């Protein structure tokens, strides 16, 4: 009986060891999948940020061109707006 009990324990230990090794392998595989998913998400976010940056740059250039056209077409109005804006800013920042 003692021999059969010892053999049963050895078989149980071997089965447990095999189960742990299998679970560990699956954990490593899952870790690799998560790593790949995170890298893919990072690339997606990076691509999206680059696209937004390019859109913002295009919009800035467009607004700059519109401002340049307005300045050439209406120099007195531009000078008046600049004077009023400067006056307002000086009043705001000079108050104590």
Secondary structure, 3 states (H helix, E strand, C coil): CHHHHHHHHHHHHHHHHHHHHHHHHHHHHHHHHHHHHHHHHHHHHHHHHHHHHHHHHHHHHHHHHHHHHHHHHCHHHHHHHHHHHHHHHHHHHHCC
